[in-house]
Every structure is written in C-alpha cells, then in structure tokens.
Amino acid sequence: MNVTVVGAGLAGCECACTLARYGIPVTLIEMKPHKKTPAHQSDNLCELVCSNSLRGDRLENAAGLLKAEMRLLGSVVLEAADASRVAAGGALAVDRQQFERYVTERVKALVEVVPREVTHIPKDRPLVIATGPLTAESLSVDIQKTVGGEFLSFYDAAAPIISSDSVDMELAYTGDRYGKGGGDYINCPLDKERYLAFREELANAGEAPVRGFEDSKVFEGCMPVEVLARRGVDTLRYGPLKPIGLRDPRTGKGSYAVVQLRRDNTEGTMLNIVGFQTHLTFGEQRRVFSMIPALHSAEFLRYGVMHRNTFIDSPKLLTPEYMLKAQPGVYFAGQITGVEGYVESAASGLTAALAIVKGGALQIPPETALGALSRHISGSREKNFQPMNINFGLLPKPEIEIKDKTERYREMSGRALAKLAQWKGDAGL
C-alpha cells in the first residue's frame, strides 16, 4: 500500500510522517516552491502563516490537552515545536524558521516529496487531501464537484512582526498577566486619551482591497483588529488590548489599555503584535500602529496580511476518521475540514493517518481532545457548520461535578490522557 498525501502544511506533514513511522510508503505532493499562495513566504514545508504561537500548553487548557495527546501518539509537529520553543508564558510559541526546517528535514528523510501543483483530485487510494484553507482555485473547483457539497469560505488575517530593537522600553515593560510565566511579554500601555485617539484612527484607517470581504465572513477567532475597533469604543479593551491582570512594575498601577508583544523567534529579535491580525494597507499599518507610545519608532519586519480561507461542510461529508462517506479511501485533513488552528490541523492529519494504519476504523475515545475534534467535524448539529478550535465544551463533562473550573479541566485532562493511553495499547499503536 502506498498513500498519496496532497499538501505539505501541518496536517499533511503530520499525516505523512505518522504513516511513514508505521512503515507505510508515502508520496507527499506540494506545489511549493514552484507556486505559492499570497499568504506563503517560505519555501519550507509546514509553514506557519498567521502566528508563531500554538496557544496554551497547560493541562487546564484544551489546547494544552490536545498537545499532550499528540505527544503521546508521537506527533512530529509537537516534536518540532518542543525543539524550537521560544518563551511565551504558558503558551507554546516557536521560532518559525527552526520549526519549519525541523519538520522539512524530518519529512524529506521519511517520505517521497513531489514538488508540483495538483489541479484535480488524484485517483490514488488511499488518498489524503490536506491542501488547507488556502487550496488553489483549480483544485477547489474539482473538490467541490467531487463532494457535491457547498463550499464555505471565511477570511483569516495575520499580525505584523516588528523589530525588538525598535520598541521604546522607556514606555513599555515586561510581564505576564497575573504574574504567570517568566515575564515573556512586552507590554505597551496606553492612557485613556491615547487609547481613544488610537481607536478612532484604527477604525477609520484605509484597508487593502480584499475581494468579496464582509465582516460576517471573518472567523471570530482571528478577527482583524480594525474590525474590532469599529464595533465599539471599548471593544478592543475587552479583547487584544485588555489591561486586566497587568501592572506596570514602575508604578504598581494598571493602565487604561495595553498592547502586548510576543517573541517570534528564539533570539527575541522579532516580536509579534498580539491580536493585531489586520488587512490595513502597509502604509496605514505603519502610521496607525506607530501611535502606540512604545511603538512610535517601530520597524516593521513583516506587515499584516489578509487572505481567503476555505472549508467543506464536513458533518455532511466526513466520517469521524476524516474519510469521505461517499468515497472510502479518500480522506481530508487540516483546516479544510473545519478544524481551526495549527495544532488542530496537525491533529486531524494524525487522526487520518492512524485511521489508514488501522484499516479505516479508529474510534478514538470521545473523552479525549482528539476524539472530540473527530466528533465535531463529523457530527456537529450546527445549522451552519463553522470552524472550531478545540475547547472543553466539546468533551463530555466529568461524572463528578467539580465547581472550580481549573480543577474541572485538570480532571478532564487526566481522564482523557488515561483513556488515550489505554486506547493506544489496545489498538496496538
């Protein structure tokens, strides 16, 4: 048996490496470096487009549970992330270049990589389509014809990256919310007057042309910061600029609003403006974001960009193993299935690969994060299916009521990892 995997993003690379680890030959087809989407810049496989953060890494966080489960099952994406980690408090953030190089080297050592664009669904079986939310137009059309379901689309935005040397540390301070972490974030405070002026300019700033853009089509988990600004004077202060849990160590006081910066590489020379996904023009980004006092002389290493994402109506089309109900042997993986987020995307690739290893049926325990994602994409009862990050709301509640949320989540994580370990042994994986 030889498996064809189309797309070398997080899902495709995770899927290919998992299959290879179980001795199954894989052909991985990727259109880079010959062709790239507007959001891609690197020639490496497994490119991180929007952010260098893989979100929370603690067991009281659903994203942290998902990572722990994937580590238990030998995830190459988590192996690479742990090897390229940068300081980010309780989150798992990575040095992009180190991460991408790590995965690229592992993939090329394990599987055959064919650099070409796929315009039609291959006839190979088993087949995994992991072309992601940026699937090329020609293949998107063929997928739509094949599945017979309506394609849905939304828009995603990436935050700017600035040089750490250009931040005025006389007007900023390091620290994490509520003192958690090791002072991994740089905090840029604004008083009320400066915040109101910034919010006004941001709400009225010029946007880059995005064909067919509508606020209603922006996925809520990655809302452009200028759209948030238009939704109310204080919307930003309850979102990416929330000052809660932060106190300036120089004064011992909080601020009216706070912009946070997070490392984007190991050396800390590159900083991501947290929550500032945007599709403003480059000139407007420079003008408006420089109104933040500590960023008055900010050097932009990468401006924010806006791109179109696409996903299928998975509950009508896919089994819990991410296989097409109407075409056994054809699997989908990644954000094209409606899982949202880097880690979730890789998790779907891991699940699809294990399903192939086990001959199609998998039945991951529903108490696990992996099982919860599988059930969401195959059994969601939403009238209009929407992408979803992993969250504890997707998992069954504990048998014993636990009022404290943190303790309840830790209990659910412990239960999940125990169930997964038993399942792994029983399945012979």
N, C-alpha and C positions, 0 to 999 in steps of 0.2 A: 504493500500500500504506500502510495506517495500522496502527500497532501499539498494542495496549492493554496497559498495564502496571498491575497491581494491587498497590499497596503502595509507599509512598514512604520506605522505610528506606534503608540504604546500598545494598543490591542494586538496589532499584527506581530510585533516583535515578541510580546509575551506569549502569544499563541505559538509562534514558530519555535521559540526556544523550549517551551514546555513539551511540544511534540517531539523535538529532537532529543530531549532528555530521556524520553521513553523509547528511544530507538526508532522513531518513525521518520523516514525521509521527508524533507520539506523543500518545496520551491517557493521562495518568497519573491513576489513581483512588486516593484516600487518604481514609480515614474521619476523620482528624483535620482540623480541630479539633473537629468535632461529637461525636466519640466517641473515647475513649482507653482503652487497656488500663491495668491497675493500675500497670504499670511506667513508663508515659509521663507526663511532666510538661509538656513544651514543646509549643507549637503549631507549631514549625518542622518542616520535613521533615528527614530524615536524622538523627534524634535519637540521641545516644549515651546508652544507658541504664545500662550497668554501670560503665564506667570511661572516663576521658578518654585512656587510653593505647592506641595502636595497635601496641604492642610494638616489637621491635627494628628498627633502621633501618640496620644494617651488613650487608655482603655475606657475612660469615661466619655470618650468622643467616638461617634460611629465611624468616622474616617480612620481613627486610630485602630479600632477593632478590625476593620477591613484590611488594613495593612498587616496586622498581626496574623490574620488568617492566611493572607497571601504569603507571608514569610514562612508559615508552617508548611505551605504547599510548594515552596521552592521558587517563588517568583523572581525572575531575573530583573524586573523593573524595580522591585524593592531592594534587591541586592545592589543594583547600581545606585539607587537613591541613598542607601546607607553608606556606600563607599564615597559619595560625593556631597555629603551633607554639609550645609552651612548653618551657622547659628540663627535660630528663628524662634526662640522661646519654646513653647510647647508644640510648635508646628514642625513638620518635616519639609525643609526647603533645601534646594540643591544648587550646586554650581552647574549651570546649564551645560557648558561645554564638556566638563568632566563626565556628567551624567550621560550625555548623548554619545560621547566617544566610547564610554564603557559598554553601553548596550550595543553600539555598532560593531565593536570588536567581538563581543560575545556572539552576536547573530552571525557574522560572517565566518566565524570559526565553526559554527554548528550546522548552518544550512546554506543551500544554494540561493544566492540573491541575484535576480534578473532585473536589470535596470531598464524598464520600458513602461510605457503607458498602456493600461488596459482600457479599451473603449467599449467592450462588450463582455458580458459575463462568460467566463471560460466554461467549457464543457467538462472539465476535470471534476472528479468526485473521489474523495471528499474535497470540498472547496470552502474556504473561509473568506468572506468579503469583509475586510477591515479597513475600508478606504476612508473612514472617519467622516466628520461633519463637513469636510471640505472636498467631498467627492467631485471629481471632474464632471463637467456637464454631459459629455457623451455617455459615460458610464452611468450617471444618474438617470438619464433617459431610459437606458436599457434595463436598469434595476426596476424602475417604475413600471415598465411594460411587463417585466417578468413577475413581479409580486402581485400586480393587479390592484395594489392598494394606493391610496392617495399619499403623496409625499407631503410632509410638513416641513416648514422651514422657520428658522429664527436667526437672530443675529448675535454675534459674540464680539467682545471688544477687549483689546489688550492695553495694559497700563504702560506709561512711559518709564524708561530707565534713565537715571541721571548719574553723574559722576559724584562720588562721595566727597571728593576734594572741593567741590563747588558748593557744598552746604555750609552755611554760616552757623557754626556751632556756638557762637555767642548768642544766637537766637533760637537754639534748639537744645535738647538734652536727650540722653539715652535712658531707656527704662521700658518695662513691660507692664501691662495692665495688672493692677493689684499686686505688683511686685513679683509676679510669676516670671520664671525664666532668668536669664543672666544679663539683662539689660541689652537685649538683642535688637531692639527697635530704636530708631532715631525719631524723636517726637518734635514736631514743629507747631508750636502753639499760636493761636490767633485770638486777639481780644475781640469783643463784640463789634466794634467799628470796622476793623479789618475784615472780619468774617462776613459781615453784611455786604461790604464792597466787593469782596471776592465772589460771593454767591451771586450777586447781581451781574457781574461781568461774565461769570461762567454760564449763567442761564441764557445770556444773550450772545454768546460767542459764536463765531462762524464755524459751521460744520463742513467736513469734507463731503463731497457728493457720494451718497450711497443709494444706489438704485433700488427703489421699492421700500425704503426704510420707513417703518412705522413703529411708534413706541410700543404698540400692543404686541409686536413680534419680537421684542427684545426679551431674552430669557432673564427672568428676575434675578437669578444668581450671578449674573455678570452685567448688571445694568450700567450703561455709560454714565459717568459722573455728572455730565451736563444735563442728562435727562432727570436724574435725581434732583438737581438744583432747581429745575423748573416745577417740580412737584410741590414745592412749598419752601418757605423761608428756613424752616428748621429741619427739613428732611435730611440734609447732609449731617446735621449734628446728631441724628439718631441712626446714622449709617456710617460711612467711612471716616467721618470727622468727629465721631463721638468722643467726648473728653472723659467719660466715666472710667474710673479706675486709674487715672493718670494724674500725678502731681509733680510739678516742677521741683526738683530737689533743691534748687537755689532759693526758692521762695516758700516751699512747703504748701503751695496753693495749686488748685486746679485751674484750668483755662476754659474759655468760652467754647473753643473748638480746637481740635488737634489733628494735624495731618501726620500720618506715620510713614516712615521709610523702612524698608527691609532689605537686607543683603540679597544681591542677585548672583554673587559669585563668592568663592571661598575667601579670597583676599579682602572682600568688603569694599572693593573699589567701585563697584556698581550697585546702585540702590534702586529698588522698585518703589514707586509711589503707591502705597497700599490702597486698593479700592478705587483707583483712578483710571479704570478702563474708559476709553474715550474714542470718539471719532471726530474730534475737532480737527481743523486744519493744523498743520505743523506750526505755522506762524502764530495761530491763536493759542495753541498749547504753550508755546514759549511765553507769550505775552501774559496770559491769564494765570498760569501756574507759578510764574515768577512773582505774582502778587503775594504769595505766601511769604511772610517775612524772612524765614530762614532759607528760602529758595530764590532770593532776589537776584542771585547771580548763577542760578542753576545751569549746568552744562548737560544738555540732553544727549545721551548716548544712543537712545532709540525712542522715537516718538510713538505714542499710542496709535493703534490702527483698528479699523472695523472690518469684519469680514462676515460672509454669509455662511451659516451652518445648516445642515440638512439631516433629518432623521425620519425613519419609517414608522408606520403605525404598528409597532411591534406586537401588542397584545392580540391583534387580529392575524398576525403573520407568523410569529415565532413560538417555539416550544420553550420550556424552561432551560433547555440546553443551548438556546440561541440558534436552533435549526429551523429552517423554513418548514412549516406544517405541510405545505403543498409539494415540497421538493426535498425528500430525505437525502441527506448528504451535502446539502447546501446550508452553510452556517453564516451568520452575520456576527460581527463583534465590534466593540468600540462605540463611540458616541452616535454613530449612525443608527444604533438600536434604541437610543433614548436614555442610555445611562449618561450621567453628566459628571464630568470631572476626569482628571488624569488617572487617578487610582481606580475609579470605577471602570474606566475604559480598559485599562490593563486587566482588571478583574474579569471582565467579560471575555477577553481573549484567553485568559487562563481557564475559565469555565468551559468555553467551546473546545479548547484543546483536550481537556480531560474527558469531555463527552466523547470525542473521537477515539481517544485511547481506550475508553470503556465500551466502545461499540455503539454509542448513541444515547444510552440511558444513563443518567447520573444521580438524580435525586439527592442533591445536597440538602442537609437538614435545614428546615425553614427558620430555625433559631439562630442561624449564622447570618452574617452580613452578606456573604456570597449567595446564600440561598434566598435571602430577602430580595437582592437585586434581580435574581433569576425570576422570582415570582412577580416582581413589579413589571418587568418587560414582557412577561407572557400572560399575566393575569390581571393587570390593572383594570379597574372598572370605571376609570375616569371617562366621562363623555368625550372629552377631547384630550387624548393622551399627550402628556407633556414630559420632557426630560426630568430626571430626578437624580440628585446626589444621594448617597447612602445616608440614612438617618435612622435613629432608633424607633421612629414611628412605623417603619416597615417591618420591624421584628415583633414576634409575639411578646406580650407582657410576661413578666415573671409570675410564677404560680403564687408566690407570696407577695402581698402588697408591700412595697417599700416606698415610703413617702419622700425621703430625701432623694432628689434627682440624681446626684452624683453617685450615691451608693447604689441606686437602682440600675444605673447604667453600668457600673462596675460589675454588678451581679449578672446582668445580661451578657456582658463581655466574657465573664468567666464561664458562664453556661455555654456560650457559643463556641469558645475555644475547646472546651471539653467535648462537646458534640462533634466538632470538626475533627479532632484528633481520633476519636473513636471511629468516625465515618472513614477517615483516611486509612486506618488499619483494616477495617472490614472490607474496604474496596481494593485493598492491595496496592495502594498508591505510595 
